[in-house]
């Protein structure tokens, strides 16, 4: 049986965490077949900035095989995205040209490179109630063991200790398993944006005891 450890992220975790992002990059399933030409494409958006800008809210799950999951948070989403826009995104745009031609013909990698140049900073309302946000991915070998819940609760505890009133997250409309998981954690649906493979459900959870109908442990 694997021995798993939850810990704060540290220097050297980026390659393993990027790999997790790619391996869960097909709406929660293995994205490797779609990202072979640029395996780090997703990680540069959804992992790297958190490890750099929010290290105290970046948890890593590892076993003897290496990094197998992460839970990431941002305390103030507006400030986080402003820093991403000013410091992180210009480097991506300089390194990876925007794709051209018919978007319907783009590969998944080209679509992500398009996101570099046209980022989505959507934050659900009411912002003041859910200013923080969360992001989590686990490899298959780490799923179904309760680590996702434990890691998210630890990040939310850290957010609560810093005074955050609530957090939000986005889940693909195609990822019904994740939607149910977040509901069981006390998240409630706030708004749906888009549809189909491009659709995202934004969910929020109060970090103040007794709200959302769930007791804070």
N, C-alpha and C positions, 0 to 999 in steps of 0.2 A: 504494500500500500504506500502511495506517495506521501511524503511529509511536506506539507505546504506551510509557507510562512507569509504573513502579511507584514509589510514594513513600509516606511517612507521611501520614496524614490531617492536614488543617489546617482552620482556620476557613473556613467557606463550603462545605465538602464535603457537608453534611447533605442539602440538596435533591437533589443528584445521586445520592447513595448511597441515599436513600429511593426514588428513581425506579428504581434497579436492583433494590431489594428487591421493589417492586411488579411490575416486568416479569419477575421470575423467581418470582413468588409463587403460581403454579399448579403446584405440585410440580415446580419447575424450569423450567416453561414460562411463557409470557406470562400474567400475572395481571391485566392492565389491564382486560379486559372485566368482571372480577368486583369490581373495587375503584374504579370510576369515582366512586362517591359519596363515597369517602374514600381517595384514592390513597396517603396516608401511613400508613394503618392498620397495616400490617405493619412498616414502618420504625420506628415508635415503640417497638416491642418489640425487634426483631431487629437494629437498627442504632444508633439514637440513644444508648442507654446506653453502648455500647462506645466511641463517639466521645468521649463525655464522661468516662467513668470509666477507660478503658484506651487513651488516645491513643497510647501507645508500642507498643501491640499492634494498632493499626488501620492497615492498609495500603490504599491506594487505587490502582486502575488507571485510567488516563485516556488518551485519544487526542485528536485535534483536535476531535472532536465533544463531548468532555466526559468525565465520570466514566462508566466502563463496567464497573466491578467493584470488589469489596472483599474483603479477608480480615481477619477480626476475631478477637481472642482475649481471654480473661480468664485471668489467672494463677491465681487462687484462686476457684473457682466459688462456694463458700459465701459468701465475703466479697462477691463481685460481686452475687449474688442478694440478700444482706442489704441492700446499699446500694440496689439497685433497689427492694426492698420499702419501704425507709424514705424514700427521696428521690424516686424516679421515679414509681412506680406511683400514689401518692396524687393526683398532678396529672392522670394519665390518667383515673382514676376520677371526679375532680371535673369534668372537661371532657366526658367521654363516658359517659352513663348506661348502665347494664347493660340489655341487651335483655330484653324480656318476651315471654310467649307461648310457643308450641310451638317448641322449638329446631329441629325438623325443617323449619320454615318460614323460618328465619333466612337472610338473605343471608350471603355470605362476610364482609362488613364487620361485620355484627352478631355473627357468630361471633368475630371478632377482638376486638371491643369486649367480648364476654363474657370473653375471655382477660385483658383488663385487670383485670377484677374477680375472676377466678378463675385466677390464674397457675399455671403448671406449672414447678416448680423441681426436677424429677427430675434426679438425678445418679447415674449407674451406679456400681455397686461393682466392684472395690474402689476406693473413693474415693481412698485414699492413693496408689494407683498412677497414677490419672488425674485429678488435681484441677483441671487447667486444661481449658478447652474452646475450641472453634474454630467459626467460622461463615464461609462463603464463598459468594458469588454473582457470576456474570459474565454480562453481556449476550451475546446470540448472536454479535455481531460480534467478541467477544473470546474466544470458546470455540474449543477445538481448536488452540490455539497454544502450549500449555505454560505459560500464565500462572497458571492455577490451581495447578499443582504448585509453581511458583516462589514464588508468594505464600504458600502454606501452609508451605512449607519455611522461608521467611524468618521467618514468625511463630513457627514451632516453634523455629527457632534462637534467637530472642529469649527464648522461654520457657525453653529449655535453659540459656541464659546466666544467667538469673535463678534457676536451680536447680529448675525444675519437673521431676518425675520422669516425667510423662506427660500426655497430653491426650485428651479424648474429644470426640465430636460426635454429632449426631443427624441421621439422614437418613430421609425419608419412605419407607415400604415401597413406595410407587408409583414412586419415583425410582430405578429400577434402574441407570440410567446413572451417577448419582452414587455409588451403592453400589459399583459396579465400580471407579470412579475412586479411591475411598478405599482399597479393597483393594489396588490397585496402589501406593498410597503407603505401604503397610505397616500400615494400620489393620485391626484384627480385630474381629469382631462380639462384643459383650459381652452384650447382652440385647435382646429385642424387647418392646415395650410397645404394647398396643392392636392393632388390626387394620384392614385396608383403608385408606381415606383418612385415618383417624385414627391409623393405626399408625406407629410410629417405631422405627427400628433404631439403637441406640446402639453406637458403635464406638470403640475405644481404640487408642492407639499409645504405646509407651514412648519416652521421649526420652533414654534411657540407651543408649549404644552397644552394638550387638550383640544387643539383645533383640528379640523379635517375629520373629526370623529375618531381619532386614534390617539391613544395615550403615549406620551413620550417616555420611553424607558430610562 
